[in-house]
């Protein structure tokens, strides 16, 4: 992995930890959730250079919306912070597709 990509991954994880520490205490978001969030941000939005800022903005918007719904609007639901992060990643991967992926045969 090129050094610039490692730095980008490190910065994304650091941003995730900072955002996790800024979350309201009632959400019970731990630094490990922030590290997972940052990793998902890198893999889902930043690893491909073309359109990375747009994907990152969409990732943050989707994660924020899901976090609000799960932690504020439906606090009694038994879902963890990891769900917000991973489901956001899955949505972005589905919308953006994979570079170099072969089309399905059928």
C-alpha positions in Angstrom: 0.0 0.0 0.0 1.4 3.4 -1.0 2.4 5.7 1.9 -0.2 8.3 0.9 -3.0 5.8 1.2 -1.7 4.8 4.7 -1.8 8.4 5.8 -5.3 8.8 4.4 -6.4 5.7 6.3 -4.7 7.0 9.5 -6.4 10.3 9.1 -9.8 8.7 8.5 -9.5 6.6 11.6 -8.3 9.6 13.6 -11.4 11.6 12.4 -13.6 8.7 13.4 -12.2 8.6 16.9 -12.6 12.4 17.2 -16.2 12.2 16.0 -16.9 9.4 18.5 -15.6 11.4 21.3 -17.8 14.3 20.2 -21.0 12.2 20.2 -23.4 12.7 23.1 -22.7 10.6 26.2 -26.2 9.1 26.0 -25.2 7.4 22.7 -22.5 5.3 24.5 -20.2 5.5 21.5 -16.7 4.3 22.4 -13.4 5.2 20.7 -13.4 1.7 19.1 -16.6 2.6 17.3 -14.9 5.7 16.0 -11.9 3.7 14.7 -14.4 1.4 13.0 -16.2 4.4 11.6 -13.0 5.9 10.2 -12.0 2.6 8.6 -15.4 2.3 7.0 -15.1 5.9 5.9 -11.8 5.1 4.2 -13.0 1.8 2.6 -16.4 3.1 1.6 -15.5 6.6 0.4 -11.9 7.5 0.3 -9.9 4.6 -1.2 -10.9 5.5 -4.8 -9.6 9.0 -5.6 -12.3 10.0 -8.2 -15.3 11.5 -6.4 -13.9 10.8 -2.9 -15.1 14.0 -1.4 -18.6 13.6 -2.6 -18.7 10.0 -1.3 -17.2 11.1 2.0 -19.9 13.8 2.3 -22.6 11.2 1.5 -21.1 8.8 4.0 -21.1 11.3 6.8 -24.7 12.5 5.9 -26.0 8.9 5.9 -24.2 8.0 9.1 -25.5 11.2 10.8 -29.1 10.5 9.8 -28.9 6.9 10.9 -27.3 7.8 14.2 -30.0 10.4 14.9 -32.8 7.9 14.1 -31.3 5.1 16.1 -30.0 7.0 19.1 -32.6 9.9 19.4 -35.8 8.9 17.6 -35.8 5.2 18.6 -33.5 5.0 21.6 -35.3 1.8 22.9 -34.2 -0.2 20.0 -31.4 -2.7 20.7 -29.0 -1.7 18.0 -25.3 -0.8 18.4 -23.2 1.9 16.9 -21.5 -0.6 14.7 -24.8 -1.1 12.8 -24.8 2.6 11.8 -21.2 2.4 10.5 -21.5 -0.8 8.6 -24.9 -0.2 7.1 -23.7 3.2 5.8 -20.7 1.5 4.3 -22.9 -1.1 2.6 -25.2 1.6 1.1 -22.3 3.5 -0.3 -20.6 0.4 -1.7 -24.0 -0.5 -3.4 -24.4 2.9 -4.9 -20.8 3.4 -6.0 -20.1 -0.1 -7.2 -16.6 -1.5 -7.3 -13.9 -0.5 -9.7 -12.8 -3.3 -11.9 -15.6 -5.6 -10.8 -16.7 -8.0 -13.5 -20.4 -7.9 -14.5 -22.5 -10.8 -13.3 -23.1 -13.6 -15.8 -26.5 -14.8 -16.3 
